[in-house]
Amino acid sequence: MTSIAQHYTYRVRWSCEDEAFVGTVAELPSLSWIAQDQFEALQGISELAQSIVSELISTGQEVPCALSEKEFSGKFMVRIPPEAHRLLAIDAAEQNLSLNRLVSSRLVRS
């Protein structure tokens, strides 16, 4: 049986502070695994996530949904200072774009 933890979003990065690789999982942000090798960091965080998911299930707690399996609407609200809103609106008008299209393209490029 495939565990939901296998569908989670994992990342391994180098940490100058730890002088080692750090594995993390987006769906369980409080977890990390430090190792001297990238593969070991990925394997460690994967096994830790599986262990935590098993524990959550056995205690009847909610298990985080894998981001890869979530449905997204494509809409979200962002609050920005009024002056930033004005500057974006001016940029959009000068480029003959909707404000939505301008902001969307900037977010995607970031």
C-alpha distances in whole Angstrom, upper triangle without the diagonal:
4,6,10,12,11,13,15,19,20,24,26,29,32,34,38,38,35,36,33,30,28,24,23,21,22,20,21,24,26,23,25,25,28,28,31,28,26,23,23,24,21,19,20,20,16,15,18,16,13,15,17,14,13,16,17,14,16,19,19,20,19,16,18,17,16,19,18,17,20,23,26,30,32,34,35,38,40,43,45,49,51,53,50,49,53,53,49,51,54,52,50,54,55,52,53,49,48,47,43,43,45,42,39,40,41,38,36,38,38
4,7,8,7,9,12,15,16,20,22,26,29,31,35,35,33,33,30,27,25,21,20,17,19,17,18,21,23,21,22,22,25,25,28,26,24,21,21,21,18,16,18,17,13,13,16,13,11,14,15,12,12,16,16,14,16,19,19,19,18,14,15,14,13,16,15,14,17,20,23,27,29,31,32,35,36,40,42,46,48,50,46,46,49,49,46,48,51,48,47,50,52,49,49,46,44,43,40,39,41,39,36,37,37,34,32,35,34
4,5,6,8,10,13,14,18,20,24,27,29,32,32,30,31,28,25,22,19,17,14,16,14,15,18,19,17,19,19,23,23,26,24,22,20,20,19,16,15,16,14,11,11,13,10,7,10,11,8,9,12,12,11,14,16,16,16,14,11,12,11,11,14,14,13,16,19,22,26,27,30,30,33,34,37,40,43,46,47,44,44,48,47,44,46,49,47,46,49,51,48,48,45,43,42,38,39,40,37,34,36,36,33,31,33,32
4,5,5,7,11,13,16,19,23,26,27,31,31,29,31,27,24,21,18,16,12,13,11,12,16,17,16,18,19,22,24,27,25,22,20,20,19,16,16,16,14,11,12,13,10,8,11,11,8,10,13,12,11,14,16,15,14,12,9,9,8,7,11,10,10,12,16,19,22,24,26,26,29,30,33,36,40,42,44,41,40,44,44,41,43,46,44,42,46,47,45,45,41,40,38,35,35,36,34,31,32,33,29,28,31,30
4,5,5,9,10,13,16,19,23,24,28,28,26,27,24,20,18,14,12,9,11,9,10,13,15,13,14,15,19,20,23,21,19,17,17,15,13,12,13,10,7,9,9,6,5,9,9,7,9,12,12,12,15,17,16,15,13,9,9,9,7,11,11,12,14,18,20,24,25,27,26,29,30,33,35,39,42,43,40,40,43,43,40,42,45,43,42,45,47,44,45,41,40,38,35,35,36,33,31,32,32,29,27,29,28
4,6,9,9,13,15,19,22,24,28,28,26,27,24,20,18,14,13,11,12,11,13,16,17,15,16,16,19,20,22,20,18,15,16,15,12,11,13,11,7,9,11,9,8,12,12,10,12,15,15,15,18,20,20,19,17,13,12,11,9,11,11,12,15,18,20,24,25,27,28,31,32,35,37,40,43,44,41,41,44,43,41,43,45,43,42,46,47,44,45,41,40,39,35,35,36,34,31,32,32,29,27,29,28
4,7,9,13,16,19,23,25,28,29,27,28,25,21,19,15,14,10,11,10,12,15,18,16,17,18,21,22,24,22,19,17,18,17,13,14,15,13,10,13,14,11,11,14,14,12,14,17,16,16,19,21,20,19,16,12,11,9,6,8,7,8,11,14,17,20,21,24,24,27,28,32,34,37,40,41,38,38,41,40,37,39,42,40,39,42,43,41,41,38,36,35,32,31,33,30,27,28,29,25,24,26,25
4,6,10,13,16,20,22,25,26,24,25,22,19,16,12,10,7,7,6,9,11,14,13,14,15,18,20,22,21,17,16,17,15,12,13,14,11,9,12,12,9,10,13,12,11,14,16,15,16,19,20,20,18,15,11,9,8,5,7,7,9,11,14,16,20,20,23,22,25,26,29,31,35,37,39,35,35,39,38,35,38,40,38,37,41,42,39,40,37,35,34,30,30,31,29,26,27,27,23,22,24,23
4,7,10,13,17,19,22,23,22,23,20,16,14,11,8,6,6,7,9,10,14,12,13,14,17,18,21,19,16,15,16,14,11,13,14,11,10,13,13,11,13,16,15,14,17,19,18,19,22,23,23,20,18,14,11,11,7,7,7,11,12,15,16,19,19,21,21,24,24,27,29,32,35,36,33,33,36,35,32,35,38,35,34,38,39,37,38,34,33,31,28,28,29,26,23,24,24,21,19,21,20
4,7,10,14,16,19,20,19,20,16,13,10,7,6,4,7,9,10,10,13,11,10,11,13,15,17,15,12,12,13,10,7,10,11,8,8,11,12,10,12,15,15,15,18,19,19,20,23,24,24,22,20,16,14,14,11,11,11,14,16,19,19,23,23,25,24,26,26,29,30,34,37,37,34,35,38,37,34,37,39,37,36,40,41,38,40,36,35,33,31,30,31,28,26,26,25,22,21,22,20
4,7,10,12,16,17,16,17,14,10,8,6,5,6,8,11,12,11,13,12,10,10,12,13,15,13,10,11,12,9,7,11,12,9,10,14,14,13,15,18,17,18,21,22,22,24,26,27,27,25,23,20,17,17,14,13,14,17,18,21,21,25,24,25,25,27,26,29,29,33,36,36,33,34,37,35,33,36,38,35,35,39,39,37,39,35,35,33,30,30,30,27,25,25,24,21,20,20,18
4,7,10,13,15,13,13,10,6,5,4,6,9,11,14,14,13,15,12,10,9,9,10,11,10,7,9,10,7,6,10,11,9,11,14,14,14,17,19,19,20,22,24,24,26,28,29,30,27,25,22,20,20,18,17,18,21,22,25,25,28,27,29,28,30,29,31,32,35,38,38,35,36,39,37,35,38,40,37,37,41,41,39,41,38,38,36,33,33,32,30,28,27,26,23,22,22,20
4,6,10,12,11,11,9,6,5,7,9,12,13,17,16,14,16,14,11,11,10,10,11,10,8,11,12,9,10,13,13,12,14,17,17,17,20,22,21,23,26,26,27,29,31,32,32,30,28,25,23,23,20,20,20,24,25,27,27,30,28,30,28,30,29,31,31,33,37,36,33,35,38,36,34,37,39,36,36,40,40,38,40,37,37,35,33,32,31,29,27,27,25,23,22,22,19
4,6,9,8,7,6,4,6,9,11,15,17,20,19,17,18,16,12,12,9,10,9,10,8,12,13,10,12,15,15,14,17,19,19,20,23,24,24,26,28,29,29,32,34,34,35,32,31,28,26,27,24,23,24,27,28,31,30,33,32,33,31,33,31,33,33,35,38,38,35,37,39,37,36,39,40,38,38,42,42,40,42,40,40,37,36,35,34,31,30,30,27,25,25,24,21
4,5,5,6,6,6,6,10,12,16,17,20,19,17,17,15,12,11,9,10,10,12,11,15,14,12,14,17,16,15,18,20,19,20,23,24,24,26,29,29,29,32,34,34,35,32,31,28,26,27,25,25,26,29,30,32,31,34,33,34,32,33,31,32,32,34,38,37,34,36,39,37,36,39,41,38,39,43,43,41,43,41,41,38,37,36,35,32,31,31,29,26,26,25,22
4,6,5,7,9,10,14,16,19,21,24,23,20,20,19,15,15,12,13,12,14,14,18,17,15,18,20,19,19,22,24,23,24,27,28,27,30,32,32,33,35,37,37,38,35,34,32,30,31,29,28,29,33,33,36,35,37,36,36,34,35,33,34,33,35,38,38,35,37,40,38,37,40,41,39,40,44,43,42,45,42,42,40,38,38,36,34,33,33,30,28,28,27,24
4,6,8,10,11,14,16,19,21,24,22,19,18,17,14,14,11,13,13,15,16,19,18,16,18,21,19,19,22,24,22,23,27,27,26,29,31,31,31,34,36,36,37,34,33,31,29,31,29,29,30,33,34,36,35,38,36,37,35,35,33,34,33,35,38,38,35,38,40,38,38,41,42,40,42,45,45,44,46,44,43,41,39,39,38,35,35,34,31,29,30,29,26
4,5,8,8,12,14,18,20,23,21,18,17,16,12,11,8,9,10,13,13,17,15,13,16,18,16,16,20,21,19,21,24,24,24,27,29,28,29,32,33,33,35,32,32,30,28,30,28,28,29,32,33,36,35,38,37,38,36,36,35,36,35,37,41,41,38,40,43,41,40,44,45,43,44,47,47,46,48,46,45,43,41,41,39,37,36,36,33,31,31,30,27
4,7,9,13,16,20,22,25,23,21,20,18,15,13,9,9,8,11,12,15,14,13,16,18,17,17,21,22,21,23,26,26,26,29,31,31,32,34,36,36,38,35,34,32,30,32,30,29,30,34,34,37,37,40,38,39,37,38,36,38,37,39,43,42,39,42,44,42,41,45,46,43,44,48,48,46,49,46,46,44,42,42,40,37,37,36,34,32,32,30,28
4,6,10,13,17,19,22,20,19,18,16,12,10,6,6,5,7,9,12,11,9,12,14,13,14,17,18,18,20,22,23,23,25,27,28,29,31,33,33,35,33,32,29,27,29,27,27,27,31,32,35,34,38,36,38,36,37,36,37,37,39,43,43,39,42,44,42,41,45,46,43,44,48,48,46,48,45,45,43,41,41,39,37,36,35,33,31,30,30,27
4,7,10,14,16,19,18,16,16,14,10,8,6,5,6,6,6,9,9,6,9,12,11,11,14,16,15,17,20,20,21,23,25,26,27,29,31,31,33,30,29,26,25,26,23,23,24,27,28,31,31,34,33,35,33,35,33,35,35,38,41,41,38,40,43,41,39,42,44,41,42,46,45,43,46,43,43,40,38,38,37,34,33,33,31,28,28,27,25
4,7,10,13,16,14,13,13,10,7,6,5,7,9,9,8,10,9,6,8,11,10,9,12,14,13,14,17,18,18,20,22,23,23,26,28,28,29,27,26,23,21,22,20,20,21,24,25,28,28,32,31,32,30,32,31,32,33,35,39,39,36,38,41,39,37,41,42,40,40,44,44,42,44,41,41,39,36,36,35,32,31,31,29,27,26,26,23
4,7,10,13,12,11,11,9,5,5,6,8,11,10,8,9,9,5,5,8,7,6,8,11,10,11,14,15,15,17,19,20,21,23,25,25,26,24,23,20,18,19,17,17,18,21,22,25,26,29,28,30,29,30,30,32,33,35,39,39,36,37,41,39,37,40,42,40,40,44,44,42,44,41,40,38,35,35,35,32,30,30,29,26,25,25,23
4,7,9,8,7,8,6,5,7,9,12,15,14,12,13,12,9,8,11,10,6,9,11,10,9,13,14,13,15,18,18,18,21,23,23,24,21,20,17,15,16,14,14,16,18,19,22,22,26,25,27,25,27,26,29,30,33,36,37,34,35,38,37,35,38,40,38,38,41,42,40,42,38,37,35,33,33,32,29,28,28,27,24,23,24,22
4,6,6,6,8,7,7,10,13,15,18,17,14,14,14,11,9,12,11,7,8,11,10,8,11,13,12,12,15,16,16,18,21,21,21,18,17,14,11,12,10,11,12,15,16,19,19,23,23,24,23,25,25,27,29,32,35,36,33,34,37,36,34,37,39,37,37,40,41,39,41,37,36,34,31,31,31,28,26,27,26,23,22,24,21
4,5,5,9,9,10,13,16,18,21,20,17,18,18,15,13,15,15,11,12,14,13,10,13,16,14,14,17,18,17,19,22,22,21,18,16,13,10,11,9,8,11,13,13,16,16,20,19,21,19,21,21,24,25,29,32,33,30,30,34,33,31,33,36,34,33,37,38,36,37,34,32,30,27,28,28,25,23,24,23,20,20,21,19
4,6,9,9,12,14,18,20,23,23,20,20,20,17,15,16,16,12,12,14,12,9,12,14,11,11,14,15,13,15,18,18,18,15,12,9,6,7,7,7,10,12,11,15,15,19,19,20,19,22,22,25,27,30,33,35,32,32,35,35,33,35,38,36,35,39,40,38,39,35,34,32,29,29,30,27,25,26,26,22,22,24,22
4,6,6,9,12,15,18,22,21,19,19,18,15,14,15,14,10,11,13,10,7,11,12,9,9,13,13,12,14,17,17,17,14,12,10,7,10,10,11,14,15,15,18,19,22,23,24,22,24,24,26,28,31,35,36,33,34,37,37,35,37,40,38,38,41,43,41,42,38,37,34,32,32,33,29,28,29,28,25,25,27,24
4,5,8,11,14,18,21,21,19,19,19,15,15,16,15,11,13,15,12,10,14,15,12,13,17,16,15,18,20,20,20,17,15,13,11,13,13,13,16,17,17,20,20,23,23,23,21,23,22,24,26,29,32,33,31,31,35,35,33,35,38,36,36,40,41,39,41,37,35,33,30,31,31,28,26,28,26,23,23,25,22
4,7,11,13,17,20,21,19,20,19,15,16,17,14,11,14,15,11,10,14,14,11,13,16,15,14,18,20,19,20,16,15,14,13,15,15,16,19,21,20,23,23,26,27,27,25,26,25,27,28,31,34,36,33,34,38,37,35,38,41,39,39,43,44,42,44,40,39,36,34,35,34,31,30,31,30,26,27,28,25
4,7,10,14,17,18,16,17,15,12,12,13,11,8,10,11,8,8,11,11,9,12,15,14,14,17,19,19,20,17,16,14,13,16,15,16,19,20,21,24,24,28,28,29,27,28,28,30,31,34,37,38,36,37,40,39,38,40,43,41,41,45,46,44,45,42,41,38,35,36,36,33,31,32,31,27,28,29,26
4,7,10,14,14,13,14,12,9,10,11,9,6,10,11,8,9,13,13,12,14,17,17,17,20,22,22,23,21,20,17,16,18,17,18,20,22,23,26,26,30,29,30,28,30,29,31,32,35,38,39,36,37,41,40,38,41,43,41,41,45,46,44,46,42,41,39,36,37,36,33,32,32,31,28,27,28,25
4,7,10,11,10,11,9,6,8,9,6,5,9,10,8,10,13,13,13,16,18,18,19,22,23,23,25,23,22,20,19,21,19,20,21,24,25,28,29,32,32,33,32,33,33,34,35,38,42,42,39,40,44,43,41,44,46,44,44,48,48,46,48,45,44,41,39,39,39,36,34,35,33,30,30,30,27
4,7,9,9,11,8,6,9,10,8,8,12,13,12,14,16,16,17,20,21,21,23,25,26,27,29,27,26,24,22,24,22,23,24,27,28,31,32,35,34,36,34,35,34,36,37,39,43,43,40,42,45,43,42,45,47,44,45,48,49,47,49,46,45,43,41,41,40,37,35,36,34,31,31,31,28
4,5,7,9,6,5,9,10,8,10,13,13,13,16,18,18,19,22,23,23,25,27,28,29,31,29,29,26,25,26,24,25,26,28,30,33,34,37,36,38,37,38,37,39,39,42,45,46,42,44,47,45,44,47,49,46,47,50,50,48,51,48,47,45,43,42,42,39,37,37,36,33,32,32,29
4,7,9,7,7,11,12,11,13,16,17,17,19,21,22,23,25,27,27,29,31,32,33,35,33,32,29,28,30,27,28,28,31,33,36,36,39,38,40,39,40,39,41,41,43,47,47,44,45,48,46,45,48,50,47,47,51,51,49,51,48,48,46,44,43,42,40,39,38,36,34,33,32,30
4,6,5,6,9,10,10,12,14,15,16,18,20,21,22,24,26,27,28,30,32,33,35,33,32,29,27,28,25,26,26,29,31,34,34,38,37,39,38,40,39,41,41,44,47,47,43,45,48,46,44,47,49,46,46,50,50,48,50,47,47,45,43,42,41,39,37,36,35,33,31,31,29
4,5,5,6,9,10,11,12,14,15,17,18,20,21,23,24,26,27,29,30,32,33,31,30,26,25,25,22,22,22,26,27,30,31,34,33,35,34,36,36,38,38,41,44,44,41,42,45,43,41,44,46,43,43,47,47,44,46,43,43,42,39,38,38,35,34,33,32,29,28,27,26
4,5,5,6,8,10,10,12,14,15,16,18,20,21,22,24,26,27,29,30,32,30,29,25,24,24,21,22,22,24,27,30,31,34,34,36,35,38,37,40,40,43,46,46,43,44,47,45,43,46,48,45,45,49,49,46,48,45,45,43,41,40,39,37,35,35,34,31,29,29,28
4,5,5,6,8,10,10,12,14,15,16,18,20,21,22,24,26,27,28,30,28,28,25,24,25,22,23,23,26,28,31,32,36,35,37,36,39,38,40,41,44,47,48,44,45,49,47,45,48,50,47,47,51,51,49,50,47,47,45,43,42,42,39,37,37,36,33,32,32,30
4,6,5,6,8,10,10,12,14,15,16,18,20,21,22,24,26,27,28,26,26,22,21,22,20,21,21,24,26,29,29,33,32,34,33,35,34,37,37,40,44,44,41,42,45,44,41,45,47,44,44,48,48,46,48,44,44,42,39,39,39,36,34,34,33,30,29,29,27
4,5,5,6,9,10,11,12,14,15,16,18,20,21,22,24,26,27,25,24,20,19,20,17,18,18,20,23,26,27,30,30,32,31,34,33,36,37,40,43,43,40,41,44,43,40,43,45,43,42,46,47,44,46,43,42,40,38,37,37,34,32,32,31,28,27,28,26
4,6,5,6,9,10,11,12,14,15,17,18,20,21,23,24,26,24,24,20,20,20,18,19,19,22,24,27,29,32,32,34,34,36,36,39,40,43,46,47,43,44,48,46,44,47,49,46,46,50,50,48,49,46,45,43,41,40,40,38,35,36,35,32,30,31,29
4,5,5,6,9,10,11,12,14,15,17,18,20,21,23,24,23,22,19,19,20,18,20,21,23,25,28,29,33,33,35,34,36,36,38,39,42,45,46,43,44,47,46,44,47,49,47,46,50,51,49,50,47,46,44,41,41,41,38,36,37,36,32,31,32,30
4,5,5,6,9,10,10,12,14,15,16,18,20,21,22,20,20,16,16,17,15,17,18,20,21,25,26,30,30,31,30,32,32,34,36,39,42,43,40,41,44,43,41,44,46,44,43,47,48,46,47,44,43,41,38,38,38,35,33,34,33,29,28,29,27
4,5,5,6,9,10,11,12,14,15,17,18,20,21,19,19,15,15,15,13,15,16,17,20,23,25,28,29,31,30,33,33,35,37,40,43,44,41,42,45,44,42,44,47,44,44,47,48,46,47,44,43,41,38,38,38,35,33,34,33,30,29,30,28
4,5,5,6,9,10,11,12,14,15,16,18,20,19,19,16,16,17,16,18,19,20,22,26,28,31,32,34,33,35,36,38,40,43,46,47,44,45,48,47,45,48,50,48,47,51,52,50,51,47,46,44,41,41,42,39,37,37,37,33,32,33,32
4,5,5,6,9,10,11,12,14,15,17,18,17,17,14,14,16,15,18,19,20,22,26,27,31,31,33,32,34,34,36,38,41,44,45,42,43,47,46,44,46,49,47,46,50,51,49,50,47,45,43,40,41,41,38,36,37,36,33,32,33,31
4,5,5,6,9,10,10,12,14,15,16,15,14,11,11,13,12,14,16,17,18,22,24,27,28,29,28,31,31,33,35,39,42,43,40,41,44,44,41,44,46,44,44,47,49,46,47,44,42,40,37,38,38,35,33,34,34,30,29,31,29
4,5,5,6,9,10,11,12,14,15,14,14,11,12,13,12,16,16,17,19,23,25,28,30,31,31,33,34,36,38,42,45,46,43,43,47,47,44,46,49,47,46,50,51,49,50,46,45,43,40,40,41,38,35,37,36,33,32,34,32
4,6,5,6,9,10,11,12,14,14,14,12,13,16,15,19,20,20,22,26,28,31,32,34,33,35,36,38,40,43,46,48,45,45,49,49,46,49,51,50,49,52,54,52,53,49,47,45,42,43,43,40,38,39,39,35,35,36,34
4,5,5,6,9,10,11,12,11,11,9,11,13,14,17,19,19,20,24,26,29,30,31,30,32,33,35,37,40,43,45,42,42,46,46,44,46,49,47,46,50,52,50,50,47,45,43,40,41,41,38,36,38,37,33,33,35,33
4,5,5,6,9,10,11,9,9,6,8,11,11,15,16,16,17,21,23,27,28,29,29,31,32,34,37,40,43,45,42,42,46,46,43,45,48,47,46,49,51,49,49,45,44,42,38,39,40,37,35,37,36,32,32,34,32
4,5,5,6,9,10,10,11,9,12,14,15,18,19,19,20,24,26,30,32,33,32,34,36,38,40,44,47,49,46,46,50,49,47,49,52,50,49,53,54,52,53,49,47,45,42,43,44,41,38,40,40,36,36,38,36
4,5,5,6,9,8,10,9,12,15,17,20,22,21,22,26,28,31,33,34,33,35,36,38,40,43,46,48,46,46,50,50,47,49,52,51,50,54,55,53,54,50,48,46,43,44,45,42,40,41,41,37,37,39,37
4,6,5,6,5,7,6,9,12,15,18,20,19,19,23,25,28,30,31,30,31,33,35,37,40,43,46,43,43,47,47,45,47,50,48,47,51,53,51,51,48,45,43,40,41,42,39,37,39,39,35,35,37,35
4,5,5,6,7,7,11,13,15,18,20,18,19,23,25,28,31,31,31,33,34,37,40,43,46,48,45,45,49,49,46,48,51,50,49,52,54,52,52,49,46,44,41,42,44,40,38,40,40,36,36,39,37
4,6,8,10,10,14,16,18,22,24,22,23,26,29,32,34,35,34,36,38,40,43,46,49,51,48,48,52,52,50,52,55,54,52,56,58,56,56,52,50,48,45,46,47,44,42,44,44,40,40,42,40
4,6,9,10,14,17,19,22,25,23,24,27,29,32,34,34,33,35,36,38,41,44,47,49,47,47,51,51,49,51,54,53,52,55,57,55,56,52,49,47,44,46,47,43,42,44,43,40,40,42,40
4,7,9,12,15,18,21,23,21,21,24,26,29,32,32,31,33,35,37,40,43,45,48,46,45,49,49,47,49,52,51,50,53,55,53,54,50,47,45,42,44,45,42,40,42,42,38,38,41,39
4,6,10,12,16,18,21,19,19,22,24,27,29,29,28,30,31,33,36,39,42,44,42,42,45,46,44,45,49,48,46,50,52,50,50,47,44,42,39,41,42,38,37,39,39,35,35,38,36
4,6,9,12,15,17,16,15,18,20,23,25,25,24,26,28,30,33,36,39,41,39,38,42,43,40,42,45,44,43,46,48,47,47,43,41,39,35,37,38,35,33,36,35,32,32,35,33
4,6,9,12,14,13,13,17,19,22,24,25,24,26,28,30,33,36,39,41,38,38,42,42,39,41,45,43,42,45,47,45,46,42,40,38,34,36,37,34,31,34,34,30,30,32,31
4,6,9,12,11,10,14,16,19,21,21,20,23,24,27,29,33,36,38,35,35,38,38,36,38,41,39,38,42,43,42,42,38,36,34,31,32,33,30,28,30,30,26,26,29,27
4,6,8,7,7,11,13,16,18,19,19,22,24,27,29,33,35,37,34,34,38,38,35,36,40,38,37,40,42,40,40,36,34,32,29,30,31,28,26,28,28,25,24,27,26
4,5,5,7,10,12,16,17,19,19,22,24,27,29,33,35,37,34,33,37,37,34,36,39,37,35,39,41,38,39,35,33,32,28,29,30,27,24,26,26,23,22,25,24
4,5,5,8,9,13,14,16,16,19,20,24,26,30,32,34,30,30,34,33,30,32,35,33,32,35,37,34,35,31,29,28,24,25,26,23,21,22,23,19,18,21,20
4,6,8,10,14,14,17,18,21,23,26,28,32,34,36,32,32,35,35,31,33,36,34,32,36,37,34,35,31,30,29,25,25,26,24,21,22,23,20,18,21,21
4,7,10,13,15,17,18,22,24,27,30,34,36,37,34,33,37,36,33,35,38,36,34,37,39,36,36,32,31,30,26,26,28,26,23,24,26,22,21,24,24
4,6,10,12,14,15,18,20,24,27,30,32,34,31,30,34,34,30,32,35,33,31,35,37,34,34,30,28,27,23,24,26,23,21,23,24,20,19,23,22
4,7,9,11,13,17,19,23,26,29,31,33,30,28,32,32,29,30,33,31,29,32,34,32,31,28,25,25,21,22,24,22,19,21,23,19,18,22,22
4,6,8,10,13,16,19,22,26,27,29,26,25,28,28,25,26,29,28,25,29,31,28,28,24,22,21,17,18,20,18,15,18,19,16,15,19,19
4,5,8,12,15,18,21,25,26,28,25,23,26,27,23,24,27,26,23,26,29,27,26,22,19,19,15,16,19,17,14,17,19,16,16,20,20
4,7,10,13,16,19,22,23,25,22,20,23,23,20,21,24,23,20,23,25,23,23,19,16,15,12,13,15,13,10,13,15,12,12,16,17
4,7,10,13,16,19,20,22,20,18,21,22,18,19,22,21,19,22,24,23,22,18,15,14,11,13,15,12,10,14,15,13,14,17,18
4,7,10,13,17,18,20,18,16,19,20,17,18,22,21,19,22,25,23,23,19,17,14,11,14,15,12,11,15,15,12,14,17,17
4,7,10,13,15,17,15,13,17,18,15,16,20,20,18,21,24,23,23,19,16,14,11,15,15,12,12,16,16,13,16,19,18
4,6,10,12,14,12,11,14,15,13,15,18,18,17,20,22,22,22,19,16,13,11,14,14,11,12,15,14,12,15,17,16
4,7,9,12,10,9,13,14,13,14,17,18,18,20,22,23,23,20,18,14,14,17,16,13,15,18,16,14,18,20,18
4,6,8,6,7,10,11,10,12,15,15,16,18,20,21,22,19,17,13,14,17,15,12,15,17,15,14,18,19,17
4,6,5,6,9,10,11,13,15,16,17,19,20,21,23,21,19,15,16,19,17,14,18,20,17,17,21,21,20
4,5,5,6,9,10,10,12,14,15,16,18,20,21,19,17,14,16,19,17,15,18,20,18,19,22,23,22
4,5,5,6,9,10,11,12,14,15,17,18,20,19,18,14,17,19,16,15,19,20,18,19,22,22,21
4,5,5,6,9,10,11,12,14,15,17,18,17,16,12,14,16,13,11,15,16,14,15,18,18,17
4,6,5,6,9,10,10,12,14,15,16,14,13,9,11,14,12,10,14,16,14,15,18,19,18
4,5,5,6,9,10,11,12,14,15,14,13,10,13,15,13,13,16,17,16,17,21,21,21
4,5,5,6,9,10,11,12,14,13,13,10,13,15,12,11,15,16,14,16,19,19,18
4,5,5,6,9,10,11,12,11,10,7,10,11,8,8,11,12,11,13,16,16,16
4,5,5,6,9,10,10,9,8,6,9,11,9,10,13,14,13,15,18,18,19
4,5,5,6,9,10,10,10,9,13,13,11,12,15,16,15,17,20,20,20
4,6,5,6,9,8,10,8,12,11,8,10,13,12,12,15,17,16,17
4,5,5,6,5,6,5,9,8,6,9,11,11,11,14,16,16,17
4,5,5,6,7,8,11,11,10,12,15,15,15,18,20,20,21
4,6,8,10,11,14,13,11,14,16,15,15,19,20,19,21
4,5,9,10,12,10,9,12,14,12,13,16,17,17,19
4,7,9,12,10,9,13,14,14,15,18,19,19,21
4,6,8,6,6,10,11,11,12,15,16,16,19
4,5,5,6,9,10,11,13,14,16,17,19
4,6,5,6,8,10,11,12,14,16,17
4,6,5,6,9,10,11,12,14,16
4,6,5,6,9,10,11,12,14
4,6,5,6,9,10,11,13
4,5,5,6,9,10,11
4,5,5,6,9,10
4,5,5,6,9
4,5,5,6
4,5,5
4,6
4
